[in-house]
Amino acid sequence: MKKTLFSIIIALTSTLLLNSCGVGTYSVTSGKSDEAGISFTSAKAMDITVIIDESSYDICTVKDKAYKADRKIKQTANNTIQIKPGTYNIKVVVEGTEVFAKKLFISASEHRIIEL
């Protein structure tokens, strides 16, 4: 009787230990996000209209500081346009005057900063 009870306790203990090891299915995602951003800088903050392949966006420029030429720009809805990676024709219009026009390739997860 003692031998049977001991065998049952061993079987239950090992079953509990094996089931609580955290073995299971997990999902891991890695790699770059499939979105890029474009921001514009100028000597002073101003409202601009950006035309990207027939789509128009009204955003603000970020004031460029000469002593921090390589600074990071915080991406907000007011100063950054989020687009899919690819090649685009980009035009910038300020008060009815075109100040920038160029064909650009934007890669995944890139934050392109264009100086006006």
FIKE-917678 format. One record per residue (C-alpha): residue number from 1; residue in one letter; x, y, z. Coordinates in nm, 4 decimals. Example, Ala and Ser with C-alpha at 12.3 -4.5 7.8 and 13.67 -1.06 7.14 Angstrom:
residues 2
resi:1&resn:a&c1:1.2300&c2:-0.4500&c3:0.7800
resi:2&resn:s&c1:1.3670&c2:-0.1060&c3:0.7140
This chain:
residues 116
resi:1&resn:m&c1:0.0000&c2:0.0000&c3:0.0000
resi:2&resn:k&c1:0.2802&c2:0.2391&c3:0.0896
resi:3&resn:k&c1:0.4579&c2:0.1547&c3:-0.2350
resi:4&resn:t&c1:0.1448&c2:0.2306&c3:-0.4420
resi:5&resn:l&c1:0.0793&c2:0.5573&c3:-0.2598
resi:6&resn:f&c1:0.4438&c2:0.6606&c3:-0.3081
resi:7&resn:s&c1:0.4206&c2:0.5789&c3:-0.6828
resi:8&resn:i&c1:0.1034&c2:0.7882&c3:-0.7190
resi:9&resn:i&c1:0.2649&c2:1.0855&c3:-0.5407
resi:10&resn:i&c1:0.5742&c2:1.0608&c3:-0.7660
resi:11&resn:a&c1:0.3553&c2:1.0437&c3:-1.0790
resi:12&resn:l&c1:0.1457&c2:1.3467&c3:-0.9727
resi:13&resn:t&c1:0.4528&c2:1.5508&c3:-0.8780
resi:14&resn:s&c1:0.6313&c2:1.4812&c3:-1.2054
resi:15&resn:t&c1:0.3142&c2:1.5594&c3:-1.4034
resi:16&resn:l&c1:0.2763&c2:1.8942&c3:-1.2262
resi:17&resn:l&c1:0.6422&c2:1.9820&c3:-1.2790
resi:18&resn:l&c1:0.6384&c2:1.8968&c3:-1.6481
resi:19&resn:n&c1:0.3164&c2:2.0900&c3:-1.7136
resi:20&resn:s&c1:0.4427&c2:2.4069&c3:-1.5451
resi:21&resn:c&c1:0.7700&c2:2.4377&c3:-1.7406
resi:22&resn:g&c1:0.6321&c2:2.7019&c3:-1.9735
resi:23&resn:v&c1:0.6422&c2:2.4791&c3:-2.2776
resi:24&resn:g&c1:0.4034&c2:2.6081&c3:-2.5403
resi:25&resn:t&c1:0.3667&c2:2.8082&c3:-2.8568
resi:26&resn:y&c1:0.4971&c2:3.1633&c3:-2.8654
resi:27&resn:s&c1:0.4946&c2:3.4224&c3:-3.1421
resi:28&resn:v&c1:0.7977&c2:3.6421&c3:-3.2038
resi:29&resn:t&c1:0.7997&c2:3.9315&c3:-3.4488
resi:30&resn:s&c1:1.1165&c2:4.0958&c3:-3.5661
resi:31&resn:g&c1:1.2466&c2:4.3076&c3:-3.8492
resi:32&resn:k&c1:1.1748&c2:4.6590&c3:-3.9656
resi:33&resn:s&c1:0.8273&c2:4.8063&c3:-3.9726
resi:34&resn:d&c1:0.6786&c2:4.8585&c3:-4.3166
resi:35&resn:e&c1:0.6454&c2:5.2336&c3:-4.2769
resi:36&resn:a&c1:0.8713&c2:5.5354&c3:-4.3224
resi:37&resn:g&c1:0.8533&c2:5.9027&c3:-4.2303
resi:38&resn:i&c1:0.9397&c2:6.2305&c3:-4.4003
resi:39&resn:s&c1:0.9989&c2:6.5536&c3:-4.2074
resi:40&resn:f&c1:1.0994&c2:6.8986&c3:-4.3302
resi:41&resn:t&c1:1.3238&c2:7.1585&c3:-4.1658
resi:42&resn:s&c1:1.3695&c2:7.5275&c3:-4.2412
resi:43&resn:a&c1:1.5219&c2:7.8396&c3:-4.0847
resi:44&resn:k&c1:1.1887&c2:7.9086&c3:-3.9135
resi:45&resn:a&c1:0.8818&c2:7.6989&c3:-3.8426
resi:46&resn:m&c1:0.6180&c2:7.7505&c3:-4.1115
resi:47&resn:d&c1:0.3166&c2:7.5820&c3:-4.2658
resi:48&resn:i&c1:0.3821&c2:7.3951&c3:-4.5911
resi:49&resn:t&c1:0.1890&c2:7.1812&c3:-4.8362
resi:50&resn:v&c1:0.3588&c2:6.8584&c3:-4.9405
resi:51&resn:i&c1:0.2434&c2:6.6774&c3:-5.2546
resi:52&resn:i&c1:0.3471&c2:6.3125&c3:-5.2736
resi:53&resn:d&c1:0.2342&c2:6.1426&c3:-5.5969
resi:54&resn:e&c1:-0.0937&c2:6.3378&c3:-5.6248
resi:55&resn:s&c1:-0.1705&c2:6.3202&c3:-5.2486
resi:56&resn:s&c1:-0.1559&c2:6.6496&c3:-5.0589
resi:57&resn:y&c1:-0.0553&c2:6.6963&c3:-4.6925
resi:58&resn:d&c1:-0.0578&c2:7.0155&c3:-4.4830
resi:59&resn:i&c1:0.2169&c2:7.0040&c3:-4.2186
resi:60&resn:c&c1:0.4602&c2:7.2343&c3:-4.0366
resi:61&resn:t&c1:0.8366&c2:7.2492&c3:-4.0741
resi:62&resn:v&c1:1.0718&c2:7.2036&c3:-3.7811
resi:63&resn:k&c1:1.2982&c2:7.4983&c3:-3.7012
resi:64&resn:d&c1:1.6495&c2:7.4005&c3:-3.8059
resi:65&resn:k&c1:1.9263&c2:7.4817&c3:-3.5594
resi:66&resn:a&c1:2.2676&c2:7.5119&c3:-3.7254
resi:67&resn:y&c1:2.4531&c2:7.4014&c3:-3.4143
resi:68&resn:k&c1:2.2536&c2:7.0760&c3:-3.4088
resi:69&resn:a&c1:2.2604&c2:6.9755&c3:-3.7749
resi:70&resn:d&c1:2.2479&c2:6.6008&c3:-3.7022
resi:71&resn:r&c1:1.9843&c2:6.6143&c3:-3.4290
resi:72&resn:k&c1:1.6912&c2:6.3774&c3:-3.4152
resi:73&resn:i&c1:1.3467&c2:6.5185&c3:-3.4835
resi:74&resn:k&c1:1.0530&c2:6.3991&c3:-3.2776
resi:75&resn:q&c1:0.7990&c2:6.2585&c3:-3.5223
resi:76&resn:t&c1:0.4512&c2:6.4021&c3:-3.4688
resi:77&resn:a&c1:0.1382&c2:6.4225&c3:-3.6823
resi:78&resn:n&c1:0.2091&c2:6.7966&c3:-3.7292
resi:79&resn:n&c1:0.5594&c2:6.7613&c3:-3.8763
resi:80&resn:t&c1:0.5948&c2:6.4102&c3:-4.0224
resi:81&resn:i&c1:0.4226&c2:6.2242&c3:-4.3052
resi:82&resn:q&c1:0.4066&c2:5.8451&c3:-4.2626
resi:83&resn:i&c1:0.4220&c2:5.6520&c3:-4.5928
resi:84&resn:k&c1:0.5016&c2:5.3034&c3:-4.7212
resi:85&resn:p&c1:0.8556&c2:5.2424&c3:-4.8500
resi:86&resn:g&c1:0.9060&c2:5.3116&c3:-5.2201
resi:87&resn:t&c1:0.9935&c2:5.5751&c3:-5.4791
resi:88&resn:y&c1:0.7904&c2:5.8968&c3:-5.4742
resi:89&resn:n&c1:0.7754&c2:6.2322&c3:-5.6521
resi:90&resn:i&c1:0.7758&c2:6.4900&c3:-5.3737
resi:91&resn:k&c1:0.6915&c2:6.8592&c3:-5.4097
resi:92&resn:v&c1:0.6786&c2:7.1229&c3:-5.1367
resi:93&resn:v&c1:0.4684&c2:7.4373&c3:-5.1808
resi:94&resn:v&c1:0.4932&c2:7.7420&c3:-4.9522
resi:95&resn:e&c1:0.2319&c2:8.0148&c3:-5.0022
resi:96&resn:g&c1:0.1705&c2:7.9071&c3:-5.3626
resi:97&resn:t&c1:0.5405&c2:7.8858&c3:-5.4575
resi:98&resn:e&c1:0.7103&c2:7.5511&c3:-5.5220
resi:99&resn:v&c1:1.0291&c2:7.5438&c3:-5.3130
resi:100&resn:f&c1:1.1290&c2:7.1768&c3:-5.3448
resi:101&resn:a&c1:1.0715&c2:6.9051&c3:-5.6055
resi:102&resn:k&c1:1.2540&c2:6.5743&c3:-5.6197
resi:103&resn:k&c1:1.2071&c2:6.2022&c3:-5.6821
resi:104&resn:l&c1:1.3091&c2:6.0135&c3:-5.3659
resi:105&resn:f&c1:1.3402&c2:5.6523&c3:-5.2597
resi:106&resn:i&c1:1.2310&c2:5.5929&c3:-4.9007
resi:107&resn:s&c1:1.3288&c2:5.2629&c3:-4.7367
resi:108&resn:a&c1:1.1511&c2:5.0764&c3:-4.4545
resi:109&resn:s&c1:1.1737&c2:5.2374&c3:-4.1088
resi:110&resn:e&c1:1.3647&c2:5.5356&c3:-4.2503
resi:111&resn:h&c1:1.2986&c2:5.8862&c3:-4.1209
resi:112&resn:r&c1:1.4067&c2:6.1162&c3:-4.4036
resi:113&resn:i&c1:1.4717&c2:6.4784&c3:-4.3040
resi:114&resn:i&c1:1.4607&c2:6.7272&c3:-4.5930
resi:115&resn:e&c1:1.6075&c2:7.0737&c3:-4.5484
resi:116&resn:l&c1:1.4217&c2:7.3531&c3:-4.7291
